Amino acid sequence: MTRSVSPRTRVVAKECLRTWAVVSSSRPASTVEALSRFTEDGDPGVRDWATFGLGVLLDVDSPAVRSVLRARVDDPEGDTAGEAIVALARRRDREVASVIAGLLEDPMVGNLIVEAAAELADPAFLPALRRLKAAGWELGDPRPDWLDLAITACQPEAADDEAECERS
């Protein structure tokens, strides 16, 4: 089944990818502002691509960016919410830890949430990640490697190593 993509979604998707290529060394405020506005669009595809562009493609962190991403955590479009959660986890935003922990309890959790668990690397996620592993979660997911990466990243010694690197 092929999902129809609106022309507006295509424009935002292309803009996100173009922005990523052009903005890799500088991050103009206008790009952040534009993507921030698109994260509130009525078209779910536009919100998804804008959230991905702002949160994942751009390496920008500020209270304003985090606020925009937090507003998408409960987005009804699962990929949009997942991209926001991954982006906050990459920014080491501890406020998203409880969201990740709750979502990991679902045996049908999406791979973006498992990726977010790997990014935040919180040992508290280990029991849920191990339950997913025991249930064979990775066998039905298109990105099965994220589960093992998340389990490794959440090991207490891995978290200690990462904290040491951040202090250096």
C-alpha positions in Angstrom: 0.0 0.0 0.0 1.4 3.4 -1.0 0.6 6.4 1.1 -0.2 9.5 -0.8 2.1 12.5 0.0 0.7 15.9 -0.2 2.6 18.6 -2.3 3.1 20.6 0.9 4.7 17.6 2.6 7.0 17.1 -0.4 8.1 20.8 -0.1 8.9 20.6 3.6 10.7 17.3 3.1 12.8 18.7 0.4 13.5 21.8 2.4 14.6 19.7 5.4 17.0 17.8 3.3 18.3 20.9 1.5 18.7 22.7 4.8 20.7 19.8 6.2 23.1 19.8 3.3 23.5 23.6 3.3 23.4 24.3 7.0 25.9 21.7 8.2 28.4 24.3 9.2 26.2 27.3 10.1 22.7 27.3 11.6 20.8 30.5 10.7 18.1 31.4 13.1 15.7 31.7 10.2 16.0 27.9 9.4 15.2 27.0 13.1 12.3 29.4 13.1 10.9 28.1 9.8 11.1 24.4 10.9 9.7 25.3 14.3 6.6 26.8 12.6 6.2 23.8 10.4 6.2 21.5 13.4 2.7 22.9 14.2 1.3 22.4 10.7 -2.0 20.7 10.2 -0.5 18.2 7.8 1.0 15.2 9.7 3.7 14.7 7.1 4.8 18.3 7.3 5.0 18.1 11.1 7.0 14.8 10.8 9.6 16.2 8.4 9.9 19.5 10.2 10.4 17.8 13.5 13.0 15.4 12.0 14.7 18.4 10.3 14.8 20.5 13.5 15.5 17.7 15.9 17.7 15.2 14.1 19.3 16.9 11.1 20.2 20.1 12.7 22.6 20.0 15.6 21.0 22.9 17.4 20.2 23.0 21.1 18.4 25.8 23.0 15.5 26.2 25.4 13.4 27.3 22.5 14.3 24.3 20.3 13.6 21.9 23.2 10.3 23.6 23.9 9.2 23.0 20.2 10.3 19.4 20.4 8.5 18.8 23.7 5.3 20.1 22.1 5.6 17.2 19.6 6.1 14.4 22.1 2.4 13.8 22.3 1.8 14.3 18.6 -1.0 12.0 17.2 1.4 11.0 14.3 3.6 8.4 15.9 6.7 9.1 13.7 6.5 12.8 14.6 6.3 12.0 18.3 9.1 9.5 17.9 11.4 12.0 16.1 10.8 14.5 18.9 11.6 11.9 21.6 14.8 10.9 19.8 15.8 14.5 19.4 15.3 15.3 23.1 17.2 12.1 24.1 20.1 13.2 21.9 20.1 16.5 23.7 20.3 14.6 27.0 16.9 16.1 28.1 16.1 14.1 31.2 12.4 15.2 31.1 11.9 12.7 28.2 13.1 9.7 30.3 9.7 9.0 31.8 8.1 9.1 28.4 10.6 6.7 27.0 10.3 4.4 30.0 6.5 4.3 29.6 6.6 3.6 25.9 9.1 0.8 26.3 6.5 -1.1 28.3 4.5 -1.6 25.0 5.7 -4.8 23.3 4.8 -3.2 20.0 7.0 -0.1 20.7 8.4 1.6 17.6 12.1 1.6 16.7 12.3 5.4 17.3 11.6 4.9 21.0 14.2 2.1 21.2 16.7 4.5 19.4 15.8 7.2 21.9 16.5 4.8 24.8 20.0 4.1 23.2 20.6 7.9 22.9 19.6 8.7 26.5 21.5 5.6 27.8 19.6 5.3 31.1 20.2 2.1 33.0 16.6 2.3 34.2 15.5 1.3 30.7 17.3 -2.1 30.8 14.5 -4.2 32.2 12.0 -3.1 29.5 14.7 -3.5 26.8 15.5 -7.0 28.0 11.8 -7.9 28.0 11.6 -6.7 24.3 14.7 -8.8 23.5 13.2 -11.9 25.2 10.0 -11.4 23.3 11.9 -11.2 19.9 11.0 -7.6 19.2 13.9 -7.2 16.8 12.6 -10.0 14.6 9.7 -7.9 13.4 11.4 -4.5 13.1 13.1 -3.0 10.1 15.8 -1.6 12.3 16.5 -4.6 14.6 20.0 -3.5 15.5 18.7 -0.6 17.7 17.6 -3.0 20.4 21.1 -4.4 21.0 22.6 -0.9 20.7 20.1 0.3 23.3 20.9 -2.5 25.7 24.6 -1.9 25.4 24.3 1.8 25.8 22.1 1.5 28.9 24.5 -0.8 30.7 25.8 1.0 33.8 29.4 0.8 32.7 28.5 2.3 29.3 26.7 5.2 31.0 29.7 5.8 33.3 32.0 5.9 30.3 29.7 8.4 28.5 29.5 10.6 31.6 33.3 10.6 31.9 33.6 11.6 28.2 31.1 14.5 28.7 33.2 15.7 31.7 36.4 15.8 29.7 
